[in-house]
Amino acid sequence: MLRKIIKILIIVIIITTLPYYYTLIYDFPVSKPFSGNSFYNPYSDLDSSWLKCNFHAHSIGMGGLTNGKNTIEEMQDRYKSFGYDIAALSNYNNISPAHSDMQIPAFEHGLNLGTIHQLVINTPRSFVFDYPFFQMKSHKQFIINKLKDKNR
């Protein structure tokens, strides 16, 4: 019986650590402190045509296990009543179907114990691959590169 438990445990460990064998190791440049006379402000030349937007909200999902408590329709209607132009529902690893013209495709990537998540906006489909336990800088960079890959 003990041998069977040990075999099962070994199989579980191998399966849950498989993503770590698929990692690329990146050579990051050494970080440097800021130097210069000023910060660049990307908003300095914008005109007054702003849109009121929210890109991170959860509707009810996964049988009630997620942070959201309302349906997609309720969320969209509420954001519209507050004067929002765009309200992305970024549920975990799932792109919600559009309920109105104010919704853009988005999802929150991340299935791991460290609750390391990335918000992904305007993508055709979600991406589930993740590192389940810990993430070093190379793991995080690998995920970011996969999430921005236009061909997936």
Buried (B, 14 or more C-beta within 10 A) or exposed (E): EEEEEEEEEEEEEEEEEEBBEEBEEEEEEEEEEEEEEEEEEEEEEEEEEEEEEBBEBBBBBEEEEBEBEBBBEBBBBEBBEEEBEBBBBBBBBBBBEEBEEBBBBBBBBBBBEEEBBBBBEEBEEBBEEBBBEEBEEBBBBBBEEBBEEEEE
